[in-house]
Amino acid sequence: FFYPHYAGMAHMAMGRFDEAVECLKQGVSRSPETLWPHVYLLVCFGYLQDEAKAKIQLAEVKRISPAFSAATLTNLLPYRNHSDIDRVIRGLEQAGL
């Protein structure tokens, strides 16, 4: 679970959303009840403007964590730079969260 999840995060941080999706899908398949791979897939689908896949991931995120929101996310993200947090928030907003 950990390697594909962190590889996906790295690809996402570099703006390589297609590669991030492939890694994050592996993370989800290894640990389907873990929230974070679903959240980062949602971000990627937002940037890729794939509304259908974003809608599916949003449903998964809400199933796993019904109270999840972009507002609560800022306290949970492991990023030091606010620009990294802003990038994630923008992706979530583009995905419909």
N, C-alpha and C positions, 0 to 999 in steps of 0.2 A: 504493500500500500504506500509506504512512505516515498520510495524513489519516484514512481510516476507522478505522485502528487507534487513533490517539490520540483521535479523537472517541468511539470506543467506550469507551476507558478513562475519558474524562471523564463520559460518561453513567453508566457503572458506578459511579464515585466518588460521583455524586449519587443513586445508588439507582434510576436509571432503566434497569432491566435490559432491558426490551423494546427500547428505543431502542439500547442498547448492543449487543444481539444483532444488530440490523439492520446497524449499522456494522461490527461485527467480522466478520460474514459476508462483507461486501465486501472486507475486508482479507484474509480467507482465500482468497477467489476470485482475488485479485490475486497472492497469494504463498502458495500452499498448503503449502509446506514450511517456512514460518516458524513457529516454536514459539509466540510470544507471543499472536497472535490466538486460537489454539486454547486456550491456557491461560485467557485472559480469557473466552472463550465458555464454558468449563467452569465458571468461577466464576459467571457469569450463570445458567447452567442450574441450578447448585446453589441459588442464591437463588430462582429461579423454580420450584424443586422439579419440574423436568422430568427425571425419571430416565432416560427413554429417550434424550433428546438428550445428557444428561450422559454416559451410558455410551458413546455414539458419540464424543464429544469426548475422553473419557478414553482411549479406544483410539487416537485420533489423536495425542494428546499422548505416549502411551507409544511409539507407532510412531516419532515424530520424535525423541524423547529417552527411551529406555528407562529411564534412571536417574533421571528426573525425580521429585521428591517435594516435598511441602509443606515439609519440613525444609530442603532445600537452597534453596528458593525465597526465604527471608527474606534471604539474602545477595545476591540478584540483583535484587530489586525496587527501582525507582528512587524510593521514597517516603521522605520525611523523617520523617513522623509514624508512630509505631508503630500508631496506630489504623487507618491506611490499610492497613498490612501485615496487621493482624489481620482486617480486613474481607475481604481476598483469601483469607487462610488459611481463614476460616470458610466462604466460598463453596466452596473446594476440598473441604473436609471434608464439606459438605452434598452435594457432587456425587460423593462416594465415593472421593476420593483419600486 
